[in-house]
Amino acid sequence: MVHVYKGLFLECDPPTKQFVEYISKQEHFEVIVLDETHLFLQAADEKIINTIQRRIDDLQNQNTYSVFDKDQ
């Protein structure tokens, strides 16, 4: 029997995978873990994709050092 699911296939590093799983619990969408670096976001729509991208961008901005951020 064949099962077909609509969604998004995501390839990322393991820390980002864990972060997406964390987001899925807050935003209530289904994540199927395929392996260490691959996820399938079941029934992911444009809103969920934008939310994930925004949250990952925010996390990266918090963890990025810039010379211009340095207090003088």
PDB file of N, H, CA, C and O in Angstrom:
ATOM      1  N   MET A   1       0.842  -1.174   0.000  1.00  0.00           N
ATOM      2  CA  MET A   1       0.000   0.000   0.000  1.00  0.00           C
ATOM      3  C   MET A   1       0.891   1.242   0.000  1.00  0.00           C
ATOM      4  O   MET A   1       1.873   1.304   0.739  1.00  0.00           O
ATOM      5  N   VAL A   2       0.558   2.202  -0.805  1.00  0.00           N
ATOM      6  H   VAL A   2      -0.240   2.153  -1.405  1.00  0.00           H
ATOM      7  CA  VAL A   2       1.330   3.427  -0.942  1.00  0.00           C
ATOM      8  C   VAL A   2       0.653   4.549  -0.162  1.00  0.00           C
ATOM      9  O   VAL A   2      -0.562   4.731  -0.247  1.00  0.00           O
ATOM     10  N   HIS A   3       1.449   5.296   0.596  1.00  0.00           N
ATOM     11  H   HIS A   3       2.436   5.148   0.664  1.00  0.00           H
ATOM     12  CA  HIS A   3       0.942   6.460   1.317  1.00  0.00           C
ATOM     13  C   HIS A   3       1.625   7.699   0.749  1.00  0.00           C
ATOM     14  O   HIS A   3       2.848   7.735   0.610  1.00  0.00           O
ATOM     15  N   VAL A   4       0.842   8.693   0.429  1.00  0.00           N
ATOM     16  H   VAL A   4      -0.152   8.663   0.542  1.00  0.00           H
ATOM     17  CA  VAL A   4       1.372   9.932  -0.122  1.00  0.00           C
ATOM     18  C   VAL A   4       1.062  11.059   0.857  1.00  0.00           C
ATOM     19  O   VAL A   4      -0.073  11.207   1.310  1.00  0.00           O
ATOM     20  N   TYR A   5       2.087  11.852   1.178  1.00  0.00           N
ATOM     21  H   TYR A   5       3.009  11.731   0.810  1.00  0.00           H
ATOM     22  CA  TYR A   5       1.931  12.974   2.093  1.00  0.00           C
ATOM     23  C   TYR A   5       2.419  14.239   1.410  1.00  0.00           C
ATOM     24  O   TYR A   5       3.432  14.234   0.711  1.00  0.00           O
ATOM     25  N   LYS A   6       1.704  15.297   1.617  1.00  0.00           N
ATOM     26  H   LYS A   6       0.881  15.301   2.185  1.00  0.00           H
ATOM     27  CA  LYS A   6       2.124  16.603   1.126  1.00  0.00           C
ATOM     28  C   LYS A   6       2.928  17.257   2.232  1.00  0.00           C
ATOM     29  O   LYS A   6       2.532  17.229   3.398  1.00  0.00           O
ATOM     30  N   GLY A   7       4.069  17.852   1.862  1.00  0.00           N
ATOM     31  H   GLY A   7       4.391  17.875   0.916  1.00  0.00           H
ATOM     32  CA  GLY A   7       4.880  18.495   2.876  1.00  0.00           C
ATOM     33  C   GLY A   7       6.168  19.038   2.309  1.00  0.00           C
ATOM     34  O   GLY A   7       6.291  19.285   1.109  1.00  0.00           O
ATOM     35  N   LEU A   8       7.123  19.218   3.197  1.00  0.00           N
ATOM     36  H   LEU A   8       7.024  19.017   4.171  1.00  0.00           H
ATOM     37  CA  LEU A   8       8.401  19.822   2.855  1.00  0.00           C
ATOM     38  C   LEU A   8       9.524  18.918   3.322  1.00  0.00           C
ATOM     39  O   LEU A   8       9.550  18.506   4.481  1.00  0.00           O
ATOM     40  N   PHE A   9      10.455  18.605   2.427  1.00  0.00           N
ATOM     41  H   PHE A   9      10.434  18.940   1.485  1.00  0.00           H
ATOM     42  CA  PHE A   9      11.644  17.838   2.767  1.00  0.00           C
ATOM     43  C   PHE A   9      12.734  18.838   3.150  1.00  0.00           C
ATOM     44  O   PHE A   9      13.033  19.756   2.387  1.00  0.00           O
ATOM     45  N   LEU A  10      13.323  18.660   4.325  1.00  0.00           N
ATOM     46  H   LEU A  10      13.080  17.914   4.945  1.00  0.00           H
ATOM     47  CA  LEU A  10      14.302  19.615   4.844  1.00  0.00           C
ATOM     48  C   LEU A  10      15.605  18.900   5.157  1.00  0.00           C
ATOM     49  O   LEU A  10      15.617  17.896   5.870  1.00  0.00           O
ATOM     50  N   GLU A  11      16.706  19.423   4.618  1.00  0.00           N
ATOM     51  H   GLU A  11      16.696  20.238   4.039  1.00  0.00           H
ATOM     52  CA  GLU A  11      18.040  18.920   4.927  1.00  0.00           C
ATOM     53  C   GLU A  11      18.778  20.003   5.701  1.00  0.00           C
ATOM     54  O   GLU A  11      18.849  21.150   5.260  1.00  0.00           O
ATOM     55  N   CYS A  12      19.326  19.636   6.856  1.00  0.00           N
ATOM     56  H   CYS A  12      19.268  18.705   7.214  1.00  0.00           H
ATOM     57  CA  CYS A  12      19.997  20.619   7.700  1.00  0.00           C
ATOM     58  C   CYS A  12      21.007  19.914   8.600  1.00  0.00           C
ATOM     59  O   CYS A  12      21.078  18.685   8.623  1.00  0.00           O
ATOM     60  N   ASP A  13      21.779  20.694   9.333  1.00  0.00           N
ATOM     61  H   ASP A  13      21.721  21.692   9.314  1.00  0.00           H
ATOM     62  CA  ASP A  13      22.722  20.115  10.283  1.00  0.00           C
ATOM     63  C   ASP A  13      21.961  19.676  11.543  1.00  0.00           C
ATOM     64  O   ASP A  13      20.841  20.132  11.773  1.00  0.00           O
ATOM     65  N   PRO A  14      22.558  18.795  12.361  1.00  0.00           N
ATOM     66  CA  PRO A  14      21.846  18.280  13.545  1.00  0.00           C
ATOM     67  C   PRO A  14      21.346  19.350  14.530  1.00  0.00           C
ATOM     68  O   PRO A  14      20.233  19.205  15.037  1.00  0.00           O
ATOM     69  N   PRO A  15      22.110  20.420  14.828  1.00  0.00           N
ATOM     70  CA  PRO A  15      21.554  21.433  15.739  1.00  0.00           C
ATOM     71  C   PRO A  15      20.312  22.140  15.168  1.00  0.00           C
ATOM     72  O   PRO A  15      19.366  22.428  15.902  1.00  0.00           O
ATOM     73  N   THR A  16      20.321  22.412  13.877  1.00  0.00           N
ATOM     74  H   THR A  16      21.089  22.178  13.281  1.00  0.00           H
ATOM     75  CA  THR A  16      19.157  23.042  13.250  1.00  0.00           C
ATOM     76  C   THR A  16      17.978  22.083  13.250  1.00  0.00           C
ATOM     77  O   THR A  16      16.835  22.506  13.426  1.00  0.00           O
ATOM     78  N   LYS A  17      18.241  20.802  13.056  1.00  0.00           N
ATOM     79  H   LYS A  17      19.170  20.459  12.913  1.00  0.00           H
ATOM     80  CA  LYS A  17      17.185  19.790  13.123  1.00  0.00           C
ATOM     81  C   LYS A  17      16.512  19.810  14.490  1.00  0.00           C
ATOM     82  O   LYS A  17      15.285  19.770  14.582  1.00  0.00           O
ATOM     83  N   GLN A  18      17.303  19.870  15.539  1.00  0.00           N
ATOM     84  H   GLN A  18      18.300  19.902  15.464  1.00  0.00           H
ATOM     85  CA  GLN A  18      16.741  19.921  16.885  1.00  0.00           C
ATOM     86  C   GLN A  18      15.932  21.197  17.095  1.00  0.00           C
ATOM     87  O   GLN A  18      14.886  21.171  17.744  1.00  0.00           O
ATOM     88  N   PHE A  19      16.412  22.311  16.550  1.00  0.00           N
ATOM     89  H   PHE A  19      17.262  22.332  16.023  1.00  0.00           H
ATOM     90  CA  PHE A  19      15.692  23.569  16.680  1.00  0.00           C
ATOM     91  C   PHE A  19      14.352  23.517  15.943  1.00  0.00           C
ATOM     92  O   PHE A  19      13.351  24.024  16.449  1.00  0.00           O
ATOM     93  N   VAL A  20      14.323  22.912  14.761  1.00  0.00           N
ATOM     94  H   VAL A  20      15.136  22.500  14.350  1.00  0.00           H
ATOM     95  CA  VAL A  20      13.068  22.781  14.011  1.00  0.00           C
ATOM     96  C   VAL A  20      12.094  21.877  14.773  1.00  0.00           C
ATOM     97  O   VAL A  20      10.891  22.140  14.788  1.00  0.00           O
ATOM     98  N   GLU A  21      12.598  20.826  15.397  1.00  0.00           N
ATOM     99  H   GLU A  21      13.575  20.612  15.385  1.00  0.00           H
ATOM    100  CA  GLU A  21      11.729  19.979  16.223  1.00  0.00           C
ATOM    101  C   GLU A  21      11.160  20.764  17.399  1.00  0.00           C
ATOM    102  O   GLU A  21       9.996  20.587  17.758  1.00  0.00           O
ATOM    103  N   TYR A  22      11.968  21.627  17.996  1.00  0.00           N
ATOM    104  H   TYR A  22      12.914  21.771  17.704  1.00  0.00           H
ATOM    105  CA  TYR A  22      11.510  22.497  19.084  1.00  0.00           C
ATOM    106  C   TYR A  22      10.417  23.450  18.592  1.00  0.00           C
ATOM    107  O   TYR A  22       9.398  23.631  19.259  1.00  0.00           O
ATOM    108  N   ILE A  23      10.634  24.051  17.431  1.00  0.00           N
ATOM    109  H   ILE A  23      11.461  23.904  16.890  1.00  0.00           H
ATOM    110  CA  ILE A  23       9.640  24.955  16.853  1.00  0.00           C
ATOM    111  C   ILE A  23       8.336  24.208  16.568  1.00  0.00           C
ATOM    112  O   ILE A  23       7.251  24.753  16.765  1.00  0.00           O
ATOM    113  N   SER A  24       8.443  22.970  16.107  1.00  0.00           N
ATOM    114  H   SER A  24       9.325  22.527  15.946  1.00  0.00           H
ATOM    115  CA  SER A  24       7.244  22.194  15.759  1.00  0.00           C
ATOM    116  C   SER A  24       6.330  21.990  16.969  1.00  0.00           C
ATOM    117  O   SER A  24       5.108  21.938  16.827  1.00  0.00           O
ATOM    118  N   LYS A  25       6.918  21.875  18.147  1.00  0.00           N
ATOM    119  H   LYS A  25       7.911  21.917  18.263  1.00  0.00           H
ATOM    120  CA  LYS A  25       6.104  21.709  19.356  1.00  0.00           C
ATOM    121  C   LYS A  25       5.376  23.001  19.714  1.00  0.00           C
ATOM    122  O   LYS A  25       4.266  22.967  20.247  1.00  0.00           O
ATOM    123  N   GLN A  26       6.002  24.141  19.420  1.00  0.00           N
ATOM    124  H   GLN A  26       6.903  24.169  18.987  1.00  0.00           H
ATOM    125  CA  GLN A  26       5.374  25.431  19.713  1.00  0.00           C
ATOM    126  C   GLN A  26       4.322  25.799  18.667  1.00  0.00           C
ATOM    127  O   GLN A  26       3.267  26.336  19.005  1.00  0.00           O
ATOM    128  N   GLU A  27       4.609  25.512  17.409  1.00  0.00           N
ATOM    129  H   GLU A  27       5.466  25.076  17.134  1.00  0.00           H
ATOM    130  CA  GLU A  27       3.727  25.924  16.311  1.00  0.00           C
ATOM    131  C   GLU A  27       2.738  24.827  15.894  1.00  0.00           C
ATOM    132  O   GLU A  27       1.890  25.058  15.032  1.00  0.00           O
ATOM    133  N   HIS A  28       2.840  23.654  16.490  1.00  0.00           N
ATOM    134  H   HIS A  28       3.529  23.466  17.191  1.00  0.00           H
ATOM    135  CA  HIS A  28       1.906  22.538  16.274  1.00  0.00           C
ATOM    136  C   HIS A  28       1.839  22.075  14.820  1.00  0.00           C
ATOM    137  O   HIS A  28       0.778  22.098  14.197  1.00  0.00           O
ATOM    138  N   PHE A  29       2.992  21.655  14.292  1.00  0.00           N
ATOM    139  H   PHE A  29       3.854  21.636  14.798  1.00  0.00           H
ATOM    140  CA  PHE A  29       2.995  20.988  12.997  1.00  0.00           C
ATOM    141  C   PHE A  29       3.779  19.687  13.125  1.00  0.00           C
ATOM    142  O   PHE A  29       4.625  19.542  14.008  1.00  0.00           O
ATOM    143  N   GLU A  30       3.490  18.754  12.241  1.00  0.00           N
ATOM    144  H   GLU A  30       2.803  18.872  11.524  1.00  0.00           H
ATOM    145  CA  GLU A  30       4.039  17.403  12.317  1.00  0.00           C
ATOM    146  C   GLU A  30       5.415  17.328  11.653  1.00  0.00           C
ATOM    147  O   GLU A  30       5.595  17.774  10.520  1.00  0.00           O
ATOM    148  N   VAL A  31       6.379  16.757  12.378  1.00  0.00           N
ATOM    149  H   VAL A  31       6.232  16.395  13.298  1.00  0.00           H
ATOM    150  CA  VAL A  31       7.722  16.544  11.856  1.00  0.00           C
ATOM    151  C   VAL A  31       8.015  15.054  11.879  1.00  0.00           C
ATOM    152  O   VAL A  31       7.850  14.392  12.904  1.00  0.00           O
ATOM    153  N   ILE A  32       8.450  14.535  10.744  1.00  0.00           N
ATOM    154  H   ILE A  32       8.584  15.073   9.912  1.00  0.00           H
ATOM    155  CA  ILE A  32       8.871  13.142  10.657  1.00  0.00           C
ATOM    156  C   ILE A  32      10.389  13.149  10.503  1.00  0.00           C
ATOM    157  O   ILE A  32      10.920  13.675   9.525  1.00  0.00           O
ATOM    158  N   VAL A  33      11.078  12.562  11.475  1.00  0.00           N
ATOM    159  H   VAL A  33      10.646  12.135  12.270  1.00  0.00           H
ATOM    160  CA  VAL A  33      12.537  12.502  11.448  1.00  0.00           C
ATOM    161  C   VAL A  33      12.945  11.337  10.560  1.00  0.00           C
ATOM    162  O   VAL A  33      12.574  10.190  10.811  1.00  0.00           O
ATOM    163  N   LEU A  34      13.717  11.646   9.514  1.00  0.00           N
ATOM    164  H   LEU A  34      14.018  12.577   9.310  1.00  0.00           H
ATOM    165  CA  LEU A  34      14.162  10.609   8.585  1.00  0.00           C
ATOM    166  C   LEU A  34      15.531  10.065   8.979  1.00  0.00           C
ATOM    167  O   LEU A  34      15.740   8.852   8.979  1.00  0.00           O
ATOM    168  N   ASP A  35      16.448  10.938   9.307  1.00  0.00           N
ATOM    169  H   ASP A  35      16.278  11.923   9.307  1.00  0.00           H
ATOM    170  CA  ASP A  35      17.760  10.546   9.820  1.00  0.00           C
ATOM    171  C   ASP A  35      18.374  11.750  10.524  1.00  0.00           C
ATOM    172  O   ASP A  35      17.669  12.697  10.874  1.00  0.00           O
ATOM    173  N   GLU A  36      19.676  11.712  10.729  1.00  0.00           N
ATOM    174  H   GLU A  36      20.249  10.943  10.445  1.00  0.00           H
ATOM    175  CA  GLU A  36      20.376  12.744  11.506  1.00  0.00           C
ATOM    176  C   GLU A  36      20.258  14.146  10.895  1.00  0.00           C
ATOM    177  O   GLU A  36      20.273  15.138  11.624  1.00  0.00           O
ATOM    178  N   THR A  37      20.143  14.236   9.579  1.00  0.00           N
ATOM    179  H   THR A  37      20.131  13.430   8.987  1.00  0.00           H
ATOM    180  CA  THR A  37      20.153  15.548   8.923  1.00  0.00           C
ATOM    181  C   THR A  37      18.944  15.800   8.016  1.00  0.00           C
ATOM    182  O   THR A  37      18.925  16.792   7.289  1.00  0.00           O
ATOM    183  N   HIS A  38      17.945  14.929   8.046  1.00  0.00           N
ATOM    184  H   HIS A  38      17.961  14.123   8.637  1.00  0.00           H
ATOM    185  CA  HIS A  38      16.795  15.083   7.158  1.00  0.00           C
ATOM    186  C   HIS A  38      15.487  15.003   7.942  1.00  0.00           C
ATOM    187  O   HIS A  38      15.298  14.147   8.806  1.00  0.00           O
ATOM    188  N   LEU A  39      14.596  15.931   7.604  1.00  0.00           N
ATOM    189  H   LEU A  39      14.749  16.627   6.903  1.00  0.00           H
ATOM    190  CA  LEU A  39      13.258  15.983   8.208  1.00  0.00           C
ATOM    191  C   LEU A  39      12.218  16.087   7.103  1.00  0.00           C
ATOM    192  O   LEU A  39      12.494  16.579   6.009  1.00  0.00           O
ATOM    193  N   PHE A  40      11.031  15.619   7.408  1.00  0.00           N
ATOM    194  H   PHE A  40      10.806  15.219   8.297  1.00  0.00           H
ATOM    195  CA  PHE A  40       9.888  15.837   6.534  1.00  0.00           C
ATOM    196  C   PHE A  40       8.838  16.566   7.350  1.00  0.00           C
ATOM    197  O   PHE A  40       8.361  16.053   8.362  1.00  0.00           O
ATOM    198  N   LEU A  41       8.482  17.755   6.912  1.00  0.00           N
ATOM    199  H   LEU A  41       8.869  18.172   6.090  1.00  0.00           H
ATOM    200  CA  LEU A  41       7.464  18.557   7.601  1.00  0.00           C
ATOM    201  C   LEU A  41       6.136  18.285   6.918  1.00  0.00           C
ATOM    202  O   LEU A  41       5.871  18.789   5.826  1.00  0.00           O
ATOM    203  N   GLN A  42       5.312  17.490   7.562  1.00  0.00           N
ATOM    204  H   GLN A  42       5.527  17.080   8.449  1.00  0.00           H
ATOM    205  CA  GLN A  42       4.059  17.058   6.963  1.00  0.00           C
ATOM    206  C   GLN A  42       3.068  18.203   6.900  1.00  0.00           C
ATOM    207  O   GLN A  42       2.853  18.917   7.880  1.00  0.00           O
ATOM    208  N   ALA A  43       2.465  18.367   5.721  1.00  0.00           N
ATOM    209  H   ALA A  43       2.639  17.787   4.925  1.00  0.00           H
ATOM    210  CA  ALA A  43       1.444  19.379   5.477  1.00  0.00           C
ATOM    211  C   ALA A  43       1.947  20.790   5.772  1.00  0.00           C
ATOM    212  O   ALA A  43       1.192  21.644   6.237  1.00  0.00           O
ATOM    213  N   ALA A  44       3.225  21.026   5.496  1.00  0.00           N
ATOM    214  H   ALA A  44       3.839  20.333   5.118  1.00  0.00           H
ATOM    215  CA  ALA A  44       3.805  22.354   5.731  1.00  0.00           C
ATOM    216  C   ALA A  44       3.269  23.330   4.689  1.00  0.00           C
ATOM    217  O   ALA A  44       3.406  23.108   3.486  1.00  0.00           O
ATOM    218  N   ASP A  45       2.663  24.404   5.162  1.00  0.00           N
ATOM    219  H   ASP A  45       2.552  24.585   6.139  1.00  0.00           H
ATOM    220  CA  ASP A  45       2.167  25.430   4.254  1.00  0.00           C
ATOM    221  C   ASP A  45       3.119  26.630   4.281  1.00  0.00           C
ATOM    222  O   ASP A  45       4.130  26.617   4.983  1.00  0.00           O
ATOM    223  N   GLU A  46       2.791  27.640   3.527  1.00  0.00           N
ATOM    224  H   GLU A  46       1.970  27.651   2.956  1.00  0.00           H
ATOM    225  CA  GLU A  46       3.646  28.822   3.401  1.00  0.00           C
ATOM    226  C   GLU A  46       3.861  29.515   4.741  1.00  0.00           C
ATOM    227  O   GLU A  46       4.953  30.018   5.003  1.00  0.00           O
ATOM    228  N   LYS A  47       2.845  29.551   5.586  1.00  0.00           N
ATOM    229  H   LYS A  47       1.957  29.142   5.372  1.00  0.00           H
ATOM    230  CA  LYS A  47       2.949  30.197   6.897  1.00  0.00           C
ATOM    231  C   LYS A  47       3.978  29.490   7.777  1.00  0.00           C
ATOM    232  O   LYS A  47       4.803  30.140   8.418  1.00  0.00           O
ATOM    233  N   ILE A  48       3.927  28.171   7.805  1.00  0.00           N
ATOM    234  H   ILE A  48       3.256  27.642   7.284  1.00  0.00           H
ATOM    235  CA  ILE A  48       4.874  27.403   8.617  1.00  0.00           C
ATOM    236  C   ILE A  48       6.290  27.556   8.088  1.00  0.00           C
ATOM    237  O   ILE A  48       7.229  27.712   8.869  1.00  0.00           O
ATOM    238  N   ILE A  49       6.453  27.514   6.785  1.00  0.00           N
ATOM    239  H   ILE A  49       5.691  27.388   6.150  1.00  0.00           H
ATOM    240  CA  ILE A  49       7.782  27.669   6.186  1.00  0.00           C
ATOM    241  C   ILE A  49       8.361  29.037   6.532  1.00  0.00           C
ATOM    242  O   ILE A  49       9.536  29.137   6.885  1.00  0.00           O
ATOM    243  N   ASN A  50       7.553  30.088   6.437  1.00  0.00           N
ATOM    244  H   ASN A  50       6.599  30.007   6.151  1.00  0.00           H
ATOM    245  CA  ASN A  50       8.022  31.434   6.783  1.00  0.00           C
ATOM    246  C   ASN A  50       8.363  31.543   8.267  1.00  0.00           C
ATOM    247  O   ASN A  50       9.332  32.209   8.631  1.00  0.00           O
ATOM    248  N   THR A  51       7.576  30.897   9.123  1.00  0.00           N
ATOM    249  H   THR A  51       6.788  30.357   8.827  1.00  0.00           H
ATOM    250  CA  THR A  51       7.839  30.915  10.561  1.00  0.00           C
ATOM    251  C   THR A  51       9.163  30.239  10.870  1.00  0.00           C
ATOM    252  O   THR A  51       9.962  30.763  11.645  1.00  0.00           O
ATOM    253  N   ILE A  52       9.401  29.082  10.272  1.00  0.00           N
ATOM    254  H   ILE A  52       8.752  28.656   9.642  1.00  0.00           H
ATOM    255  CA  ILE A  52      10.663  28.372  10.498  1.00  0.00           C
ATOM    256  C   ILE A  52      11.839  29.210  10.022  1.00  0.00           C
ATOM    257  O   ILE A  52      12.838  29.336  10.730  1.00  0.00           O
ATOM    258  N   GLN A  53      11.731  29.777   8.842  1.00  0.00           N
ATOM    259  H   GLN A  53      10.919  29.674   8.267  1.00  0.00           H
ATOM    260  CA  GLN A  53      12.824  30.586   8.298  1.00  0.00           C
ATOM    261  C   GLN A  53      13.098  31.805   9.183  1.00  0.00           C
ATOM    262  O   GLN A  53      14.254  32.138   9.442  1.00  0.00           O
ATOM    263  N   ARG A  54      12.047  32.461   9.641  1.00  0.00           N
ATOM    264  H   ARG A  54      11.108  32.190   9.430  1.00  0.00           H
ATOM    265  CA  ARG A  54      12.222  33.637  10.495  1.00  0.00           C
ATOM    266  C   ARG A  54      12.879  33.270  11.820  1.00  0.00           C
ATOM    267  O   ARG A  54      13.776  33.975  12.284  1.00  0.00           O
ATOM    268  N   ARG A  55      12.439  32.172  12.434  1.00  0.00           N
ATOM    269  H   ARG A  55      11.711  31.600  12.058  1.00  0.00           H
ATOM    270  CA  ARG A  55      12.990  31.754  13.727  1.00  0.00           C
ATOM    271  C   ARG A  55      14.460  31.329  13.592  1.00  0.00           C
ATOM    272  O   ARG A  55      15.271  31.619  14.471  1.00  0.00           O
ATOM    273  N   ILE A  56      14.801  30.645  12.498  1.00  0.00           N
ATOM    274  H   ILE A  56      14.142  30.409  11.784  1.00  0.00           H
ATOM    275  CA  ILE A  56      16.203  30.258  12.268  1.00  0.00           C
ATOM    276  C   ILE A  56      17.057  31.493  12.026  1.00  0.00           C
ATOM    277  O   ILE A  56      18.173  31.581  12.538  1.00  0.00           O
ATOM    278  N   ASP A  57      16.550  32.451  11.251  1.00  0.00           N
ATOM    279  H   ASP A  57      15.643  32.380  10.835  1.00  0.00           H
ATOM    280  CA  ASP A  57      17.278  33.704  11.018  1.00  0.00           C
ATOM    281  C   ASP A  57      17.510  34.452  12.332  1.00  0.00           C
ATOM    282  O   ASP A  57      18.602  34.971  12.565  1.00  0.00           O
ATOM    283  N   ASP A  58      16.494  34.509  13.183  1.00  0.00           N
ATOM    284  H   ASP A  58      15.607  34.088  12.994  1.00  0.00           H
ATOM    285  CA  ASP A  58      16.635  35.171  14.489  1.00  0.00           C
ATOM    286  C   ASP A  58      17.691  34.484  15.345  1.00  0.00           C
ATOM    287  O   ASP A  58      18.505  35.150  15.984  1.00  0.00           O
ATOM    288  N   LEU A  59      17.679  33.158  15.357  1.00  0.00           N
ATOM    289  H   LEU A  59      17.018  32.617  14.837  1.00  0.00           H
ATOM    290  CA  LEU A  59      18.663  32.404  16.130  1.00  0.00           C
ATOM    291  C   LEU A  59      20.075  32.662  15.615  1.00  0.00           C
ATOM    292  O   LEU A  59      20.997  32.842  16.410  1.00  0.00           O
ATOM    293  N   GLN A  60      20.255  32.681  14.315  1.00  0.00           N
ATOM    294  H   GLN A  60      19.506  32.534  13.668  1.00  0.00           H
ATOM    295  CA  GLN A  60      21.570  32.940  13.735  1.00  0.00           C
ATOM    296  C   GLN A  60      22.036  34.364  14.043  1.00  0.00           C
ATOM    297  O   GLN A  60      23.216  34.583  14.312  1.00  0.00           O
ATOM    298  N   ASN A  61      21.134  35.313  14.005  1.00  0.00           N
ATOM    299  H   ASN A  61      20.174  35.135  13.787  1.00  0.00           H
ATOM    300  CA  ASN A  61      21.505  36.696  14.315  1.00  0.00           C
ATOM    301  C   ASN A  61      21.918  36.854  15.775  1.00  0.00           C
ATOM    302  O   ASN A  61      22.802  37.652  16.085  1.00  0.00           O
ATOM    303  N   GLN A  62      21.290  36.105  16.670  1.00  0.00           N
ATOM    304  H   GLN A  62      20.571  35.456  16.419  1.00  0.00           H
ATOM    305  CA  GLN A  62      21.658  36.163  18.083  1.00  0.00           C
ATOM    306  C   GLN A  62      23.031  35.555  18.333  1.00  0.00           C
ATOM    307  O   GLN A  62      23.724  35.951  19.270  1.00  0.00           O
ATOM    308  N   ASN A  63      23.428  34.600  17.504  1.00  0.00           N
ATOM    309  H   ASN A  63      22.865  34.278  16.743  1.00  0.00           H
ATOM    310  CA  ASN A  63      24.677  33.878  17.709  1.00  0.00           C
ATOM    311  C   ASN A  63      25.793  34.326  16.774  1.00  0.00           C
ATOM    312  O   ASN A  63      26.778  33.611  16.592  1.00  0.00           O
ATOM    313  N   THR A  64      25.643  35.498  16.187  1.00  0.00           N
ATOM    314  H   THR A  64      24.843  36.079  16.336  1.00  0.00           H
ATOM    315  CA  THR A  64      26.645  36.016  15.273  1.00  0.00           C
ATOM    316  C   THR A  64      27.304  37.237  15.878  1.00  0.00           C
ATOM    317  O   THR A  64      26.633  38.155  16.349  1.00  0.00           O
ATOM    318  N   TYR A  65      28.623  37.236  15.858  1.00  0.00           N
ATOM    319  H   TYR A  65      29.168  36.490  15.475  1.00  0.00           H
ATOM    320  CA  TYR A  65      29.381  38.365  16.381  1.00  0.00           C
ATOM    321  C   TYR A  65      29.702  39.318  15.238  1.00  0.00           C
ATOM    322  O   TYR A  65      30.087  38.899  14.146  1.00  0.00           O
ATOM    323  N   SER A  66      29.542  40.568  15.504  1.00  0.00           N
ATOM    324  H   SER A  66      29.229  40.908  16.391  1.00  0.00           H
ATOM    325  CA  SER A  66      29.876  41.593  14.532  1.00  0.00           C
ATOM    326  C   SER A  66      30.743  42.641  15.213  1.00  0.00           C
ATOM    327  O   SER A  66      30.517  42.980  16.374  1.00  0.00           O
ATOM    328  N   VAL A  67      31.722  43.147  14.501  1.00  0.00           N
ATOM    329  H   VAL A  67      31.905  42.872  13.557  1.00  0.00           H
ATOM    330  CA  VAL A  67      32.595  44.187  15.032  1.00  0.00           C
ATOM    331  C   VAL A  67      31.778  45.431  15.356  1.00  0.00           C
ATOM    332  O   VAL A  67      32.107  46.160  16.293  1.00  0.00           O
ATOM    333  N   PHE A  68      30.734  45.679  14.603  1.00  0.00           N
ATOM    334  H   PHE A  68      30.467  45.088  13.843  1.00  0.00           H
ATOM    335  CA  PHE A  68      29.919  46.869  14.818  1.00  0.00           C
ATOM    336  C   PHE A  68      29.033  46.780  16.043  1.00  0.00           C
ATOM    337  O   PHE A  68      28.532  47.798  16.520  1.00  0.00           O
ATOM    338  N   ASP A  69      28.828  45.546  16.573  1.00  0.00           N
ATOM    339  H   ASP A  69      29.235  44.719  16.186  1.00  0.00           H
ATOM    340  CA  ASP A  69      28.055  45.355  17.787  1.00  0.00           C
ATOM    341  C   ASP A  69      28.864  45.635  19.050  1.00  0.00           C
ATOM    342  O   ASP A  69      28.308  45.759  20.142  1.00  0.00           O
ATOM    343  N   LYS A  70      30.162  45.733  18.891  1.00  0.00           N
ATOM    344  H   LYS A  70      30.613  45.633  18.004  1.00  0.00           H
ATOM    345  CA  LYS A  70      31.059  45.903  20.029  1.00  0.00           C
ATOM    346  C   LYS A  70      30.860  47.293  20.646  1.00  0.00           C
ATOM    347  O   LYS A  70      30.806  48.294  19.931  1.00  0.00           O
ATOM    348  N   ASP A  71      30.752  47.344  21.979  1.00  0.00           N
ATOM    349  H   ASP A  71      30.796  46.531  22.560  1.00  0.00           H
ATOM    350  CA  ASP A  71      30.632  48.621  22.680  1.00  0.00           C
ATOM    351  C   ASP A  71      31.961  49.354  22.619  1.00  0.00           C
ATOM    352  O   ASP A  71      33.022  48.752  22.786  1.00  0.00           O
ATOM    353  N   GLN A  72      31.896  50.641  22.382  1.00  0.00           N
ATOM    354  H   GLN A  72      31.034  51.130  22.246  1.00  0.00           H
ATOM    355  CA  GLN A  72      33.135  51.422  22.272  1.00  0.00           C
ATOM    356  C   GLN A  72      33.344  52.295  23.459  1.00  0.00           C
ATOM    357  O   GLN A  72      34.338  53.018  23.527  1.00  0.00           O
TER     358      GLN A  72
END
